Structure formats: structure tokens, C-alpha cells
């Protein structure tokens, strides 16, 4: 296996990222989109020195022009010198432009130190955006949007992970999460301070604003990594990792105004059995099917499973089990009329050995 091409295990499984290859010790946090020309763009974090969540991290990219069967060279889509550029949230606009919203931080800023308020704002998690007008071959310079979308008191901050969305109205919605300062004797790394929000742009990424903000330190649902899809009726469906001890590890909510507010706060989604882990959702229009991908083992990051809903996320049923191997983060994409793509972390003996791409026939999901 080389940096520029790999041998597919089957016609429908390929491996664009392998830990330890291409100059990176580890690859994490997959995100995938398909361009107007049909090119698949597979993003992830290339972690240079280790698998750690901090340090020298770059957003890397591989492109596929044959539906994910083979992949072009490994390139960097966003860097931050020797520091961190991560949490890729790509979205393909109706103009064909590919927006990439992401986070920067100083390499030495650990998550724990940020949660405890021990990192200066200038060194902490800050939000940037750039774009490509040639299907991800080249990228614009990056523009910082932190002051537009992050409140001064917020500590941790992360976009998605996974793809962002553009609504039928033209609005761009990027699901995100943050933490708020603690009260009493807490230090800030307690799960109850995990919170959710989204970023909105009504001018194709030129300017940004905050949408809903869900902060619930006295409740039992605490949002973390969140994914979104536009339903056929125009509502936005948000599905989130719940980091509170109960009542389950997934929660969801709907917005009737394009993400500006939530119809109701996030509530537990008991129909999705999962460990504490990121997941992805994707709305298919033909057929009308809301898909979810995530580990299906209730206690471990393993048994990656696709589930489907025909009632806007109220109830779910399993439709496709990938295999019984370790698996963690994932992202979904509609490759073409006949195929859904799944980009996911997996391995034989641990979930972070590779980021693999799998083509799943739509007929297997109905």
C-alpha cells in the first residue's frame, strides 16, 4: 500500500488512510462529501506524532473520481504550522464551491487544560473557514470567524465532526459543540458542562452567526459531537452524542427555522443503542429515508451499524451491519443514485488502525 493508491479489499471497500503511513502516526475524525462533478472528497485529521487529540495535526484529504473505489494522492487541505488544524466540517454548496469549516489551536493546548480554563483564548479552540472551487485540488487562504460564532466564556469548541449541510433555502448549517464555565467547586471537565450549538451562514460562508444554543448543566442530556440533516419537510434534524451518565448515549432534536432555534431541547433517543461516540446522519430523498451510522455495541466502539428512520428520526431500525470489528467515528455520503458511502474508523484489533471507505447499495437499506 502506498501514499497514492491502495489495493481494495473488495470492489466496494477501499482504505484511503492507514495509521503510520503517509507521514502521519494516526488518522482520526473522518468527513466525506461528493462534489457537483461527482468527486468524492475524504477528509480526516492527520496526526503527525501520535494519536493524541492535541499536538501537530493537519486536515488531510484524498480525492476519488470513481465512487470511492480508488483514491488519489494524500494532500493537506488545512494546516496550522506545527500546531493543530482539525475537526473538518466540509459542505458542497449549490454553486459547486466546497467550504471547509475547521478548528485551530496551539499544539500544547490539551482538552483537559482547555476545559479547566488553563489555556489563554488566543491559544485555545478557534474557528476558521476556507474554500475550494476546483473540487478540492487547491484551497483559498483561511479566514477566522471565531468572534462571529464563539461566545467569550466558552472553553472547548468543536465543529461537527463529519460533513456540514446546505439547506434547500441556501443556508449553511454546521453542527458544533462547546463547554461552559463551571459553577461551585467543579473544575469544568464534568460532562454536565458539555453543550451544543450550530453555526449558520446565509451568504455561502462569507459571514456567520450562532443558531440554537443548548446548555443544560442541571439536566441529563449534555450534547457533545453533533450531526445534522435536512428532512424532506424542511426541518433540520440534529443527532448528538450524550455524555451524561444516563439515560443513554444518543439524543436528538428538531428545528423548524433552519437551526436558529430548537422546537424542543435535545431529548434521549432510546432507539439508537450506542457507546459514547460520534455518529453521522444523512437524509436520502429517493427513497425517503433518514440514515444513521455509528457503533452498535452498547458499551464498546465496535459493530458499526447503519440504521434507518422513516418518521423523521422518531423511531429507528437496523438495516446494515458492516461487520463485528472495532469501529468508531464515521460519516455518510450519497455517492450516486444507487450507492451510499461510509467513511469510518476501524481495524482488526482496534478502531483507529485505518479509515476505510465502504460502498453500500441503496437497495440494501430499504
C-alpha positions as CSV (number, residue, x, y, z in Angstrom):
1,X,0.0,0.0,0.0
2,X,1.4,3.4,-1.0
3,X,0.6,7.0,-0.2
4,X,-1.2,7.4,-3.6
5,X,-3.2,4.3,-4.1
6,X,-4.3,1.2,-2.3
7,X,-5.5,-2.3,-3.2
8,X,-9.2,-2.5,-2.4
9,X,-10.2,-5.5,-0.3
10,X,-13.2,-5.9,-2.5
11,X,-14.8,-3.8,-5.2
12,X,-16.8,-1.9,-2.6
13,X,-14.2,-1.5,0.2
14,X,-11.1,0.7,0.0
15,X,-8.7,2.1,2.6
16,X,-7.7,5.7,2.0
17,X,-5.9,6.2,5.3
18,X,-3.7,3.8,7.2
19,X,-2.1,4.8,10.6
20,X,1.7,5.2,10.3
21,X,1.7,5.7,6.5
22,X,2.0,9.0,4.5
23,X,3.9,10.8,7.2
24,X,1.3,10.7,9.9
25,X,1.3,8.5,13.0
26,X,-2.5,8.4,13.2
27,X,-5.6,9.3,11.2
28,X,-8.8,10.3,13.0
29,X,-12.1,12.2,12.6
30,X,-13.4,11.3,9.1
31,X,-15.6,13.5,6.9
32,X,-16.7,12.9,3.4
33,X,-18.7,14.9,0.7
34,X,-19.4,14.5,-3.0
35,X,-18.9,17.5,-5.3
36,X,-21.1,18.7,-8.1
37,X,-18.8,16.9,-10.5
38,X,-19.2,13.6,-8.6
39,X,-15.8,13.6,-7.0
40,X,-15.6,12.2,-3.5
41,X,-13.5,14.2,-1.0
42,X,-12.4,12.2,2.0
43,X,-11.1,14.4,4.9
44,X,-9.7,13.5,8.2
45,X,-7.1,14.6,10.8
46,X,-3.6,13.6,10.0
47,X,-1.9,13.4,13.4
48,X,1.8,13.8,12.9
49,X,3.5,12.5,16.0
50,X,0.9,10.4,17.9
51,X,-2.8,9.5,18.1
52,X,-3.3,12.3,20.7
53,X,-6.1,14.8,20.3
54,X,-3.6,17.7,20.6
55,X,-0.2,18.4,19.0
56,X,0.8,18.8,15.4
57,X,-2.4,17.9,13.5
58,X,-3.3,18.7,9.9
59,X,-6.5,18.2,7.9
60,X,-5.6,15.8,5.1
61,X,-7.6,14.9,2.0
62,X,-7.8,12.2,-0.6
63,X,-10.0,12.5,-3.8
64,X,-11.8,9.8,-5.7
65,X,-13.2,10.1,-9.2
66,X,-14.5,6.6,-9.4
67,X,-17.0,6.5,-6.5
68,X,-14.5,5.6,-3.8
69,X,-13.0,2.5,-5.4
70,X,-9.6,4.2,-5.7
71,X,-8.1,7.4,-4.3
72,X,-5.6,10.0,-5.5
73,X,-2.6,11.3,-3.6
74,X,-2.7,12.4,0.0
75,X,-2.7,16.2,0.3
76,X,-3.2,18.7,3.1
77,X,-6.5,20.7,3.0
78,X,-5.7,22.9,6.0
79,X,-2.6,23.3,8.2
80,X,-1.6,25.5,11.2
81,X,2.2,25.3,11.1
82,X,3.4,22.9,13.9
83,X,0.1,23.4,15.7
84,X,-3.5,21.9,15.3
85,X,-5.9,22.2,12.4
86,X,-8.7,19.8,13.0
87,X,-12.4,18.9,13.1
88,X,-13.1,19.2,9.4
89,X,-16.7,20.2,8.5
90,X,-16.9,20.2,4.7
91,X,-20.0,21.1,2.7
92,X,-20.6,21.4,-1.0
93,X,-22.6,24.5,-1.9
94,X,-25.1,24.8,-4.7
95,X,-22.5,26.9,-6.6
96,X,-20.1,24.0,-6.6
97,X,-17.8,25.6,-4.1
98,X,-16.5,23.3,-1.3
99,X,-16.5,25.1,2.1
100,X,-14.3,23.7,4.8
101,X,-15.0,24.9,8.4
102,X,-12.5,23.8,10.9
103,X,-10.8,24.5,14.3
104,X,-7.3,25.7,15.1
105,X,-5.5,25.5,18.5
106,X,-1.9,25.7,19.8
107,X,-0.3,22.3,19.8
108,X,0.2,22.2,23.6
109,X,-3.4,23.1,24.4
110,X,-4.8,19.8,25.8
111,X,-8.5,19.2,26.1
112,X,-8.3,18.9,29.8
113,X,-6.4,22.2,30.2
114,X,-9.0,24.0,28.0
115,X,-11.9,22.5,30.0
116,X,-10.3,23.7,33.2
117,X,-9.8,27.3,31.8
118,X,-6.0,27.0,31.9
119,X,-5.5,28.0,28.2
120,X,-5.5,31.5,27.0
121,X,-8.3,32.2,24.5
122,X,-5.7,33.0,21.8
123,X,-4.2,29.5,22.2
124,X,-7.5,27.7,22.6
125,X,-10.0,26.4,20.1
126,X,-10.6,29.0,17.3
127,X,-12.8,28.6,14.2
128,X,-11.6,29.1,10.6
129,X,-13.1,28.7,7.1
130,X,-11.6,28.2,3.7
131,X,-12.9,27.0,0.3
132,X,-12.1,25.2,-2.9
133,X,-13.5,26.0,-6.4
134,X,-11.8,23.1,-8.1
135,X,-13.1,20.0,-6.4
136,X,-10.5,20.1,-3.6
137,X,-7.4,20.4,-5.8
138,X,-6.5,23.8,-4.4
139,X,-7.7,25.8,-1.5
140,X,-8.1,29.5,-0.7
141,X,-6.5,31.2,2.3
142,X,-8.2,30.7,5.6
143,X,-10.4,33.3,7.3
144,X,-11.0,33.3,11.1
145,X,-14.7,33.5,12.2
146,X,-14.2,32.9,15.9
147,X,-15.7,36.2,17.0
148,X,-18.9,35.5,15.0
149,X,-19.6,32.1,16.4
150,X,-17.9,31.6,19.7
151,X,-19.0,33.3,22.9
152,X,-16.1,34.7,25.0
153,X,-16.9,32.5,28.0
154,X,-17.0,29.2,26.1
155,X,-14.0,27.0,26.7
156,X,-13.9,23.8,24.5
157,X,-15.2,24.2,20.9
158,X,-15.5,21.7,18.1
159,X,-17.3,21.6,14.7
160,X,-19.3,18.5,13.8
161,X,-17.3,16.0,13.3
162,X,-18.4,14.9,9.8
163,X,-20.0,16.8,6.9
164,X,-22.0,20.0,7.3
165,X,-25.1,20.7,5.2
166,X,-26.6,23.4,3.0
167,X,-30.4,23.6,3.3
168,X,-32.8,24.0,0.4
169,X,-33.1,27.6,1.4
170,X,-29.4,28.1,0.7
171,X,-28.5,28.4,4.4
172,X,-25.3,26.6,5.6
173,X,-25.7,24.7,8.9
174,X,-22.7,23.4,10.8
175,X,-23.4,21.4,13.9
176,X,-21.0,22.1,16.8
177,X,-20.4,21.7,20.5
178,X,-18.8,23.7,23.3
179,X,-18.4,23.8,27.1
180,X,-19.4,26.4,29.5
181,X,-17.6,27.6,32.7
182,X,-18.3,25.5,35.8
183,X,-20.0,26.6,39.0
184,X,-19.3,25.8,42.6
185,X,-16.3,23.5,43.2
186,X,-16.4,21.9,39.8
187,X,-13.3,22.4,37.5
188,X,-15.0,22.4,34.1
189,X,-14.3,18.9,32.8
190,X,-17.5,17.4,34.1
191,X,-19.9,16.1,31.5
192,X,-22.8,18.4,32.6
193,X,-21.0,21.4,31.1
194,X,-20.9,19.9,27.6
195,X,-23.3,21.9,25.4
196,X,-24.4,22.1,21.8
197,X,-25.0,24.8,19.2
198,X,-24.8,25.3,15.4
199,X,-23.2,27.8,13.0
200,X,-25.3,29.5,10.3
201,X,-24.4,31.3,7.1
202,X,-26.9,32.8,4.7
203,X,-24.4,34.1,2.2
204,X,-22.5,31.0,1.3
205,X,-19.9,31.2,4.0
206,X,-19.0,34.9,3.8
207,X,-20.4,35.8,7.2
208,X,-21.6,33.6,10.1
209,X,-23.8,33.7,13.2
210,X,-24.8,31.4,16.0
211,X,-28.0,29.4,15.7
212,X,-29.5,27.4,18.6
213,X,-27.6,27.1,21.8
214,X,-28.4,24.1,24.1
215,X,-26.9,24.3,27.6
216,X,-28.2,22.1,30.2
217,X,-25.9,21.8,33.3
218,X,-28.8,20.8,35.6
219,X,-30.3,18.2,33.2
220,X,-29.5,14.8,32.0
221,X,-28.7,15.4,28.3
222,X,-25.4,17.1,27.6
223,X,-24.6,17.5,23.9
224,X,-21.2,16.7,22.5
225,X,-20.4,15.8,18.9
226,X,-23.4,16.5,16.7
227,X,-24.6,15.7,13.2
228,X,-27.4,17.2,11.1
229,X,-29.6,16.5,8.1
230,X,-32.4,18.4,6.4
231,X,-35.7,16.4,6.4
232,X,-38.0,16.4,3.3
233,X,-40.4,18.8,5.1
234,X,-37.6,21.4,5.5
235,X,-37.0,20.8,9.2
236,X,-33.4,20.2,10.4
237,X,-32.8,17.0,12.4
238,X,-29.9,17.1,14.9
239,X,-28.5,13.9,16.5
240,X,-25.9,14.2,19.2
241,X,-23.6,12.2,21.4
242,X,-24.8,12.5,25.0
243,X,-22.0,12.5,27.5
244,X,-24.2,12.4,30.7
245,X,-24.3,9.1,32.6
246,X,-27.9,8.5,31.8
247,X,-30.4,7.9,30.1
248,X,-28.4,6.6,27.1
249,X,-25.7,7.8,24.8
250,X,-27.7,9.4,22.0
251,X,-30.1,12.3,21.9
252,X,-31.9,14.3,19.2
253,X,-33.8,17.4,18.4
254,X,-35.5,19.2,15.5
255,X,-35.5,22.8,14.2
256,X,-38.3,24.3,12.2
257,X,-36.5,27.5,11.4
258,X,-33.3,26.3,9.8
259,X,-31.3,25.8,13.0
260,X,-32.0,29.2,14.6
261,X,-33.9,27.6,17.4
262,X,-34.9,24.0,18.5
263,X,-38.5,23.0,18.6
264,X,-37.7,21.3,21.9
265,X,-34.4,20.8,23.7
266,X,-32.4,17.7,23.0
267,X,-34.1,14.6,24.4
268,X,-32.9,11.0,24.8
269,X,-33.1,8.8,21.7
270,X,-33.5,5.3,23.1
271,X,-33.9,3.8,19.7
272,X,-30.2,4.2,19.0
273,X,-28.2,1.8,21.1
274,X,-24.6,3.0,21.0
275,X,-21.5,3.6,23.1
276,X,-20.3,7.1,23.9
277,X,-19.1,8.0,20.4
278,X,-19.6,10.3,17.4
279,X,-22.1,9.3,14.7
280,X,-23.4,10.5,11.4
281,X,-26.9,11.1,9.8
282,X,-27.8,11.5,6.1
283,X,-31.2,12.2,4.6
284,X,-31.9,10.3,1.4
285,X,-34.6,11.8,-0.9
286,X,-35.2,8.8,-3.2
287,X,-36.1,6.7,-1.3
288,X,-37.3,8.9,1.6
289,X,-35.0,7.6,4.3
290,X,-33.1,9.1,7.2
291,X,-29.9,7.1,7.8
292,X,-27.7,6.9,10.9
293,X,-24.2,5.3,11.2
294,X,-22.5,4.5,14.4
295,X,-21.1,1.7,16.6
296,X,-23.9,-0.8,17.5
297,X,-22.3,-2.3,20.6
298,X,-23.8,-0.5,23.7
299,X,-20.5,-0.4,25.6
300,X,-17.7,-0.5,23.1
301,X,-16.7,1.2,19.9
302,X,-17.4,-1.8,17.6
303,X,-20.1,-3.4,15.4
304,X,-20.6,-0.4,13.0
305,X,-24.3,-0.4,12.1
306,X,-26.5,1.6,9.7
307,X,-30.0,2.3,11.0
308,X,-32.9,3.9,9.1
309,X,-35.9,6.0,10.1
310,X,-39.0,6.7,8.0
311,X,-40.6,9.1,10.6
312,X,-38.1,11.9,10.8
313,X,-35.9,10.2,13.5
314,X,-38.6,9.3,15.9
315,X,-38.0,5.5,15.6
316,X,-35.1,3.6,14.1
317,X,-34.4,0.1,12.8
318,X,-31.1,-1.6,11.8
319,X,-30.7,-2.0,8.1
320,X,-27.0,-2.9,7.6
321,X,-24.3,-4.2,9.8
322,X,-20.8,-3.6,8.4
323,X,-19.0,-6.3,10.5
324,X,-18.2,-7.2,14.1
325,X,-14.8,-5.4,14.2
326,X,-13.8,-2.4,16.3
327,X,-15.1,0.8,14.8
328,X,-15.6,4.4,16.0
329,X,-16.2,7.6,14.1
330,X,-18.0,7.6,10.7
331,X,-19.5,9.9,8.1
332,X,-22.2,9.2,5.4
333,X,-22.5,10.4,1.9
334,X,-24.8,9.8,-1.1
335,X,-22.3,8.7,-3.8
336,X,-24.8,8.3,-6.6
337,X,-28.4,7.1,-7.2
338,X,-27.6,3.6,-6.3
339,X,-24.9,3.9,-3.6
340,X,-24.4,5.3,-0.1
341,X,-20.8,5.8,1.0
342,X,-19.5,5.2,4.5
343,X,-16.1,6.6,5.7
344,X,-15.2,5.2,9.1
345,X,-12.5,4.4,11.6
346,X,-11.9,0.7,12.0
347,X,-9.2,-2.0,12.4
348,X,-8.7,-5.7,13.2
349,X,-7.6,-5.1,16.8
350,X,-8.6,-1.5,17.4
351,X,-10.8,1.1,15.9
352,X,-8.0,3.5,14.9
353,X,-5.9,1.4,12.6
354,X,-7.4,2.7,9.4
355,X,-10.1,5.0,8.0
356,X,-11.9,2.8,5.5
357,X,-14.5,3.6,2.8
358,X,-17.3,1.3,2.1
359,X,-19.9,1.5,-0.8
360,X,-23.3,0.3,0.3
361,X,-26.1,-0.3,-2.3
362,X,-29.2,1.7,-1.5
363,X,-31.3,-1.4,-2.1
364,X,-29.6,-2.9,1.0
365,X,-31.0,-0.1,3.1
366,X,-34.7,-0.3,2.2
